[in-house]
Amino acid sequence: MKKAFSFFLLILIAMGSFAVRAEGSSNYLYDSHSRMVPSPPAYVHERTYMSSDFDELPNLKGMQSACMKNGKIYVTCLTRLIIFDRDFNLLYTSTSYTGLDGRKTDFDSSVGIFVTDEGDYYICEPNRSRILHFSEEHELIRVLDNPGITGVDASVKYRPTQMVVDEAGRMFVVAKGMYEGIVELNSDGTFSSFYGVNEVQFNLWNLLWRNISTSAQRAKQSLWLPSDFTNLCIDPDGFIFATVQSSSAAESVMRLNAKGENILRVDDDDPYPSGDLWLNQYTSTGAPVGPSEFVAVDVNQYGVYICLDNTRKRVFAYNEDGKLLFIFGGPGNRKGYFRGPVDVDFIGDRIMVLDSTAETIEVFAVTDYGRALMSAVEAQYNYDYTMAESYWRKALSYNQNLFLAYSGIGRAMLRSGDAEGAMEFLKLGDDRKYYSKALEKVRNAKLKEYLVPVALSLAGVLIALKIAKALYRRRRERRQAA
């Protein structure tokens, strides 16, 4: 009986550990040494929306992109535009529009969408080599055809897939197959320049192999082309976030300034934001191989950006300094997992993922731990370090493996003047940069505290030595005179 009970108990333990591993496969972070550590979920699955949840929506086939603006959620399918409110009540859906010639035209290959603060929206139609510009009332304002791009092979077709518009009305377009960079258009739709050019990535082996190959072998080898941009978004400060889908790309997500230069902040001691750090390098059944490949990005009002990994179907979130905040998702058919995710977006304090393969919209709600974490990041972004410290401590009560919290508390204590106390937390957070600053402040304080007494003591000793020397000399002179 005891043996049977023990065997049954072992089975339960094994099943429990498997369930934890399966359901919590994305509840982890990386420590300062790039080791995987467990973490409570910052976001959990709230609801799955399917076409059957809406009377006027026959299907969600071919979902491509989404955009949240002015309390509305815009979703493009290949042949349909869908608009929800932030609670996913259906506001508008259409498979066609009235053209400038007054004729009804069906949407075709609708991919990227961008909505302005004024409510106008742009839809990319790559198969028709154009961008459609609509008013908030869904009236077609203009059709932006091929802008006459210079500096590219004439045989390369203009196929816009994603875009954003800045405050000046300039458009930044990802065009499939154009490796020269992001296409920058003037407000009137004419070509301006290429923006944020990706450099070709080489490695020593490829260079060596290409040099020793024959002309026939080189002709059969793939071309060395820069990595292709896949997605764009624009942050509240007007900087453009862009993702690059390439296993060889050194920078899989960028924050581009007006010159097209990558200004994404990352500490020298930290890995560049690139998804998973531990990779499966060998082919095996059902296991994704190789590094993460980001295919979508979105940023909120206080600098947190989320990236969708196409390799392992996960969402990675980073703060403005490139520090990993949380991870969720993964491949699978269960709640909270994805089959073919194509886009990710913030909708207030929730996160939405479009799963094109499953034809579902997955919505994730923030947990108490996630709310404390995000509140700490927001307070720190707004330079309210006292408030940030309280939220970091709350987040730390949920997750002792949150090294960013130790660092955040240490930085707040350092700014409040408690450099000695800050050193302990900065050491726990392995924040070498600010630990050095705290150490310098402590050292300077110690010098100020002991410098005057030590200097006075040394001066007193020197004076005493001089007096003693003078007395000795006078005594010696008296002896000689006697």
C-alpha positions as CSV (number, residue, x, y, z in Angstrom):
1,M,0.0,0.0,0.0
2,K,2.9,2.4,0.9
3,K,4.6,1.6,-2.4
4,A,1.4,2.3,-4.4
5,F,0.9,5.6,-2.5
6,S,4.5,6.6,-3.1
7,F,4.2,5.8,-6.8
8,F,1.0,7.8,-7.0
9,L,2.6,10.7,-5.2
10,L,5.5,10.7,-7.6
11,I,3.2,10.8,-10.5
12,L,1.3,13.8,-9.1
13,I,4.6,15.6,-8.4
14,A,5.7,14.9,-12.0
15,M,2.4,16.1,-13.4
16,G,2.5,19.2,-11.3
17,S,6.0,20.1,-12.3
18,F,5.1,19.6,-16.0
19,A,2.1,21.7,-15.6
20,V,4.1,24.5,-14.0
21,R,6.7,24.2,-16.7
22,A,4.1,24.2,-19.5
23,E,1.7,26.9,-18.2
24,G,4.5,29.1,-17.0
25,S,7.0,28.6,-19.8
26,S,7.2,32.3,-20.4
27,N,7.3,33.4,-16.7
28,Y,11.0,34.0,-16.6
29,L,13.6,36.7,-16.9
30,Y,17.4,36.9,-17.3
31,D,19.7,38.0,-14.5
32,S,22.8,40.2,-15.0
33,H,24.8,37.1,-16.1
34,S,22.2,36.2,-18.7
35,R,21.0,33.2,-16.7
36,M,17.3,32.4,-16.8
37,V,15.5,33.0,-13.5
38,P,11.8,32.4,-12.7
39,S,9.4,35.4,-12.5
40,P,5.7,35.9,-11.7
41,P,3.6,36.9,-14.7
42,A,3.4,40.6,-15.4
43,Y,0.5,40.0,-17.8
44,V,-2.0,37.2,-18.0
45,H,-4.5,36.2,-20.6
46,E,-7.8,38.0,-20.2
47,R,-9.9,37.1,-23.2
48,T,-9.8,35.7,-26.8
49,Y,-11.9,37.5,-29.4
50,M,-13.1,35.6,-32.4
51,S,-15.4,36.6,-35.3
52,S,-18.2,34.7,-33.7
53,D,-18.2,37.3,-30.9
54,F,-19.4,40.0,-33.4
55,D,-22.7,39.8,-35.4
56,E,-21.4,41.8,-38.4
57,L,-18.0,40.2,-38.7
58,P,-18.0,37.0,-40.8
59,N,-14.3,36.2,-40.1
60,L,-10.9,37.5,-39.1
61,K,-9.0,35.9,-41.9
62,G,-5.7,37.5,-43.0
63,M,-5.2,39.8,-40.0
64,Q,-2.1,41.9,-40.7
65,S,-1.7,44.9,-38.5
66,A,-3.4,47.0,-35.7
67,C,-3.2,50.5,-34.4
68,M,-4.6,52.1,-31.2
69,K,-5.5,55.8,-31.4
70,N,-8.0,58.1,-29.8
71,G,-9.7,55.3,-27.9
72,K,-10.2,53.3,-31.1
73,I,-8.6,50.0,-32.3
74,Y,-8.0,49.7,-36.0
75,V,-7.3,46.3,-37.5
76,T,-6.5,45.4,-41.1
77,C,-7.2,42.1,-42.7
78,L,-6.1,41.5,-46.3
79,T,-9.5,42.5,-47.6
80,R,-11.2,44.1,-44.6
81,L,-10.9,47.1,-42.3
82,I,-12.2,46.7,-38.7
83,I,-12.6,49.3,-36.0
84,F,-13.4,48.6,-32.4
85,D,-13.6,50.8,-29.3
86,R,-11.1,50.1,-26.5
87,D,-13.5,47.6,-25.0
88,F,-13.8,45.7,-28.3
89,N,-17.3,46.8,-29.2
90,L,-17.5,46.7,-33.0
91,L,-17.8,50.3,-34.4
92,Y,-17.1,49.8,-38.1
93,T,-16.2,47.2,-40.7
94,S,-15.9,47.3,-44.4
95,T,-14.4,45.4,-47.3
96,S,-14.5,48.4,-49.7
97,Y,-14.4,52.1,-50.1
98,T,-15.5,54.8,-52.5
99,G,-12.7,55.8,-54.8
100,L,-11.8,59.3,-55.9
101,D,-13.7,58.6,-59.2
102,G,-16.8,57.7,-57.2
103,R,-16.6,54.0,-57.9
104,K,-16.7,51.4,-55.2
105,T,-13.3,49.7,-54.8
106,D,-12.5,46.6,-52.8
107,F,-9.6,46.5,-50.3
108,D,-6.8,44.4,-51.7
109,S,-3.8,43.1,-49.7
110,S,-4.4,45.7,-46.9
111,V,-1.4,45.3,-44.6
112,G,-0.1,48.2,-42.5
113,I,-2.2,50.9,-40.9
114,F,-1.4,54.1,-39.2
115,V,-3.8,56.6,-37.5
116,T,-3.0,60.2,-36.8
117,D,-3.9,62.3,-33.8
118,E,-6.6,64.0,-35.9
119,G,-8.2,60.7,-36.8
120,D,-7.1,60.3,-40.4
121,Y,-5.7,56.9,-41.2
122,Y,-3.4,55.4,-43.8
123,I,-3.6,51.9,-45.2
124,C,-0.8,50.2,-47.2
125,E,-1.8,48.1,-50.2
126,P,1.5,46.5,-51.4
127,N,0.0,44.5,-54.3
128,R,-1.3,47.8,-55.8
129,S,1.9,49.7,-54.9
130,R,0.1,52.4,-53.1
131,I,-1.1,53.9,-49.8
132,L,-4.6,55.0,-49.2
133,H,-5.3,58.1,-47.0
134,F,-8.8,58.3,-45.4
135,S,-10.5,60.8,-43.2
136,E,-11.9,59.9,-39.8
137,E,-15.3,59.6,-41.5
138,H,-13.8,56.9,-43.9
139,E,-13.8,59.2,-46.9
140,L,-10.8,58.7,-49.3
141,I,-8.7,61.8,-49.3
142,R,-5.9,60.8,-51.6
143,V,-4.1,57.8,-53.2
144,L,-0.4,57.8,-52.8
145,D,1.0,55.8,-55.7
146,N,4.6,55.0,-56.5
147,P,6.5,58.1,-55.4
148,G,9.3,57.6,-58.0
149,I,12.0,56.4,-55.8
150,T,15.5,57.1,-57.1
151,G,18.6,55.0,-56.4
152,V,17.0,51.6,-56.7
153,D,16.9,49.0,-59.4
154,A,14.0,49.8,-61.8
155,S,12.9,46.2,-61.7
156,V,12.2,46.4,-57.9
157,K,8.4,46.9,-57.4
158,Y,7.3,49.4,-54.8
159,R,5.4,47.4,-52.2
160,P,4.6,49.4,-49.0
161,T,3.8,47.2,-46.0
162,Q,4.1,49.4,-42.9
163,M,4.2,53.1,-42.2
164,V,4.1,56.0,-39.7
165,V,3.5,59.7,-40.1
166,D,5.2,62.3,-38.0
167,E,3.9,65.7,-36.8
168,A,5.1,67.4,-39.9
169,G,3.2,65.0,-42.1
170,R,6.3,63.2,-43.4
171,M,5.7,59.5,-44.0
172,F,8.2,56.7,-43.2
173,V,7.4,53.6,-45.2
174,V,8.7,50.0,-45.0
175,A,8.7,48.8,-48.6
176,K,9.2,45.0,-49.1
177,G,12.3,44.1,-51.0
178,M,13.9,47.6,-50.8
179,Y,17.0,47.0,-48.7
180,E,18.3,50.6,-49.0
181,G,16.3,51.5,-45.9
182,I,13.0,53.0,-44.8
183,V,11.4,55.1,-47.6
184,E,10.9,58.7,-46.4
185,L,8.2,60.6,-48.2
186,N,7.4,64.3,-48.0
187,S,3.9,65.4,-46.8
188,D,2.8,65.6,-50.5
189,G,3.8,61.9,-51.1
190,T,6.9,62.6,-53.1
191,F,10.1,60.7,-52.4
192,S,12.6,62.4,-50.1
193,S,15.3,59.9,-49.2
194,F,16.1,56.6,-47.6
195,Y,16.1,56.6,-43.8
196,G,17.7,54.4,-41.2
197,V,19.8,52.4,-43.6
198,N,20.8,48.9,-42.4
199,E,24.4,48.0,-42.9
200,V,25.3,44.6,-44.4
201,Q,26.4,42.2,-41.7
202,F,29.4,40.0,-42.5
203,N,31.2,37.3,-40.6
204,L,34.8,36.0,-41.0
205,W,33.7,32.6,-42.3
206,N,31.5,34.1,-45.1
207,L,34.2,36.4,-46.2
208,L,36.8,33.6,-46.3
209,W,34.4,31.2,-48.2
210,R,33.5,33.9,-50.7
211,N,37.1,34.7,-51.4
212,I,38.1,31.1,-52.1
213,S,34.9,30.3,-54.2
214,T,34.9,30.1,-57.9
215,S,32.9,32.5,-60.1
216,A,30.3,29.8,-60.7
217,Q,30.0,29.1,-57.0
218,R,29.7,32.8,-56.1
219,A,26.9,33.1,-58.7
220,K,24.9,30.4,-56.9
221,Q,25.5,31.9,-53.4
222,S,22.8,34.2,-52.0
223,L,23.3,37.9,-52.3
224,W,24.7,39.9,-49.4
225,L,21.9,42.2,-48.6
226,P,21.1,44.4,-45.6
227,S,18.5,43.2,-43.2
228,D,14.9,44.0,-44.1
229,F,12.8,46.3,-41.8
230,T,9.5,44.7,-40.8
231,N,7.5,47.1,-38.6
232,L,7.4,50.6,-37.3
233,C,5.9,52.7,-34.6
234,I,6.4,56.3,-33.4
235,D,6.9,57.3,-29.8
236,P,5.5,60.4,-28.0
237,D,8.8,62.2,-28.6
238,G,8.6,61.7,-32.4
239,F,11.4,59.1,-32.6
240,I,10.7,56.0,-34.7
241,F,11.0,52.4,-33.4
242,A,11.7,49.9,-36.1
243,T,12.2,46.1,-36.1
244,V,14.5,44.1,-38.3
245,Q,13.7,40.4,-39.1
246,S,17.0,38.7,-39.6
247,S,18.9,36.1,-37.6
248,S,22.1,37.9,-38.5
249,A,21.0,41.4,-37.6
250,A,23.1,42.9,-34.8
251,E,20.3,45.3,-33.8
252,S,16.9,43.7,-34.1
253,V,15.0,46.7,-32.8
254,M,16.1,50.4,-33.2
255,R,15.1,53.8,-32.1
256,L,15.9,56.2,-34.9
257,N,16.4,60.0,-34.7
258,A,15.8,62.6,-37.4
259,K,19.1,61.5,-39.1
260,G,18.1,57.9,-39.2
261,E,20.7,57.0,-36.5
262,N,20.0,54.3,-33.9
263,I,19.8,56.0,-30.5
264,L,18.3,53.1,-28.5
265,R,19.8,53.3,-25.0
266,V,21.6,50.2,-23.8
267,D,24.2,50.0,-21.0
268,D,27.5,48.7,-22.1
269,D,27.3,45.8,-19.6
270,D,23.8,44.7,-20.8
271,P,22.9,42.6,-23.8
272,Y,21.3,44.4,-26.7
273,P,17.4,43.9,-26.6
274,S,17.1,40.9,-28.9
275,G,14.6,38.5,-27.2
276,D,15.8,35.2,-25.8
277,L,19.4,34.9,-24.8
278,W,19.4,31.1,-24.5
279,L,18.8,29.5,-27.9
280,N,18.3,26.1,-29.3
281,Q,21.0,25.8,-32.0
282,Y,20.1,22.4,-33.3
283,T,17.1,21.2,-35.3
284,S,14.6,19.1,-33.3
285,T,10.9,18.3,-33.7
286,G,8.7,21.1,-32.5
287,A,11.5,23.2,-31.0
288,P,12.3,26.6,-32.5
289,V,15.9,27.0,-33.6
290,G,18.1,30.1,-33.6
291,P,17.8,33.6,-32.2
292,S,14.6,35.6,-31.8
293,E,13.3,37.6,-34.8
294,F,11.2,40.7,-34.0
295,V,8.3,41.3,-36.4
296,A,6.4,44.0,-34.6
297,V,6.9,46.7,-32.0
298,D,4.9,49.2,-30.0
299,V,5.8,51.8,-27.4
300,N,3.7,53.4,-24.7
301,Q,3.7,57.0,-23.3
302,Y,6.5,56.4,-20.8
303,G,9.1,54.6,-22.9
304,V,8.2,50.9,-22.5
305,Y,8.4,49.1,-25.8
306,I,7.1,45.6,-26.6
307,C,8.5,43.4,-29.3
308,L,6.9,40.4,-30.9
309,D,9.2,37.4,-31.5
310,N,8.3,35.4,-34.6
311,T,10.6,32.5,-33.7
312,R,9.2,31.6,-30.3
313,K,5.9,33.5,-30.5
314,R,6.6,35.6,-27.4
315,V,6.3,39.2,-26.3
316,F,9.4,40.9,-24.8
317,A,9.1,44.2,-23.0
318,Y,11.9,46.7,-22.3
319,N,12.1,50.0,-20.6
320,E,13.7,53.1,-22.1
321,D,17.2,51.9,-21.0
322,G,16.8,48.6,-22.8
323,K,16.3,46.7,-19.6
324,L,14.1,43.6,-19.9
325,L,10.9,43.9,-17.9
326,F,8.8,40.9,-18.6
327,I,8.1,38.1,-21.1
328,F,4.9,36.3,-22.0
329,G,3.4,34.1,-24.6
330,G,4.9,31.1,-26.5
331,P,3.9,28.6,-29.2
332,G,0.8,26.6,-28.5
333,N,-3.0,26.3,-28.7
334,R,-3.7,27.1,-25.0
335,K,-4.9,30.4,-23.5
336,G,-2.1,32.9,-23.5
337,Y,-0.1,31.2,-26.3
338,F,0.0,31.8,-30.0
339,R,0.0,30.0,-33.3
340,G,0.9,32.7,-35.7
341,P,1.1,36.2,-34.1
342,V,1.6,39.1,-36.5
343,D,1.2,42.3,-34.4
344,V,1.3,43.5,-30.8
345,D,-0.1,46.8,-29.4
346,F,-0.7,48.6,-26.1
347,I,-4.4,49.3,-25.5
348,G,-4.2,51.4,-22.3
349,D,-2.7,49.2,-19.6
350,R,-3.6,46.0,-21.5
351,I,-1.7,44.4,-24.4
352,M,-3.3,43.0,-27.6
353,V,-1.8,40.4,-29.9
354,L,-3.2,39.6,-33.4
355,D,-3.0,35.8,-34.1
356,S,-3.5,35.5,-37.8
357,T,-3.2,31.7,-37.9
358,A,-5.8,31.2,-35.2
359,E,-7.9,34.1,-36.4
360,T,-8.2,35.5,-32.9
361,I,-7.4,38.7,-31.1
362,E,-5.7,37.9,-27.8
363,V,-6.0,40.4,-24.9
364,F,-3.7,40.4,-21.9
365,A,-4.4,42.2,-18.6
366,V,-1.8,43.5,-16.2
367,T,-1.3,41.7,-12.9
368,D,-0.7,43.3,-9.5
369,Y,3.0,42.6,-9.9
370,G,2.9,43.9,-13.5
371,R,1.1,47.1,-12.3
372,A,3.8,47.7,-9.6
373,L,6.5,47.1,-12.2
374,M,5.0,49.4,-14.8
375,S,4.2,52.1,-12.2
376,A,7.9,52.1,-11.1
377,V,9.1,52.5,-14.7
378,E,6.6,55.3,-15.3
379,A,7.6,57.2,-12.1
380,Q,11.3,56.8,-13.0
381,Y,10.6,58.0,-16.5
382,N,8.9,61.1,-15.1
383,Y,11.9,61.7,-12.7
384,D,9.7,61.0,-9.6
385,Y,12.4,58.8,-7.9
386,T,10.7,58.8,-4.5
387,M,7.5,57.3,-6.0
388,A,9.6,55.0,-8.2
389,E,11.4,53.6,-5.1
390,S,8.1,52.7,-3.4
391,Y,6.8,50.9,-6.5
392,W,10.2,49.1,-7.0
393,R,9.9,47.8,-3.4
394,K,6.4,46.7,-4.0
395,A,7.4,44.9,-7.2
396,L,10.3,43.3,-5.3
397,S,7.9,41.9,-2.8
398,Y,6.4,39.8,-5.7
399,N,9.6,38.9,-7.4
400,Q,12.9,38.6,-5.5
401,N,14.6,37.9,-8.9
402,L,13.8,41.4,-10.2
403,F,17.3,42.7,-10.4
404,L,16.1,45.9,-12.0
405,A,14.2,46.7,-8.8
406,Y,17.3,46.5,-6.7
407,S,19.0,48.8,-9.1
408,G,16.0,51.2,-9.2
409,I,15.9,51.4,-5.4
410,G,19.6,51.9,-5.2
411,R,19.5,54.7,-7.8
412,A,16.6,56.4,-5.9
413,M,18.5,56.2,-2.6
414,L,21.6,57.6,-4.3
415,R,19.6,60.6,-5.6
416,S,18.1,61.2,-2.1
417,G,21.6,61.4,-0.6
418,D,21.9,57.9,1.0
419,A,24.9,56.8,-1.1
420,E,26.1,54.2,1.5
421,G,22.7,52.5,1.7
422,A,22.4,52.7,-2.1
423,M,25.6,50.7,-2.6
424,E,24.0,47.6,-1.0
425,F,21.0,47.6,-3.4
426,L,23.1,48.6,-6.4
427,K,25.4,45.6,-5.7
428,L,22.4,43.3,-5.5
429,G,21.2,44.7,-8.8
430,D,24.7,44.4,-10.3
431,D,24.4,48.0,-11.4
432,R,28.1,48.7,-11.8
433,K,27.7,52.1,-13.3
434,Y,25.7,53.6,-10.4
435,Y,27.6,51.5,-7.8
436,S,30.8,53.3,-8.9
437,K,29.0,56.7,-8.6
438,A,27.8,55.7,-5.1
439,L,31.2,54.5,-4.1
440,E,32.7,57.8,-5.3
441,K,30.2,59.8,-3.2
442,V,30.9,57.7,-0.1
443,R,34.7,58.0,-0.6
444,N,34.3,61.8,-1.1
445,A,32.2,62.1,2.0
446,K,34.8,60.1,4.0
447,L,37.5,62.4,2.8
448,K,35.6,65.5,3.7
449,E,34.8,64.0,7.2
450,Y,38.4,63.0,8.0
451,L,40.5,65.4,5.8
452,V,40.5,68.4,8.2
453,P,41.3,66.5,11.4
454,V,44.0,64.5,9.7
455,A,45.4,67.6,8.1
456,L,45.4,69.4,11.5
457,S,47.0,66.4,13.1
458,L,49.7,66.2,10.5
459,A,50.3,70.0,10.8
460,G,50.6,69.6,14.6
461,V,53.1,66.8,14.2
462,L,55.2,68.8,11.8
463,I,55.1,71.8,14.1
464,A,56.1,69.7,17.1
465,L,58.9,68.2,15.1
466,K,60.2,71.6,14.1
467,I,60.0,72.9,17.7
468,A,61.8,69.8,19.0
469,K,64.4,70.2,16.3
470,A,65.0,73.8,17.1
471,L,65.3,73.0,20.9
472,Y,67.7,70.3,20.2
473,R,69.8,72.5,18.0
474,R,69.9,75.3,20.6
475,R,70.9,72.9,23.3
476,R,73.7,71.5,21.2
477,E,74.9,75.0,20.5
478,R,75.0,75.8,24.2
479,R,77.0,72.6,24.9
480,Q,79.5,73.6,22.2
481,A,79.8,77.1,23.6
482,A,80.4,75.8,27.1
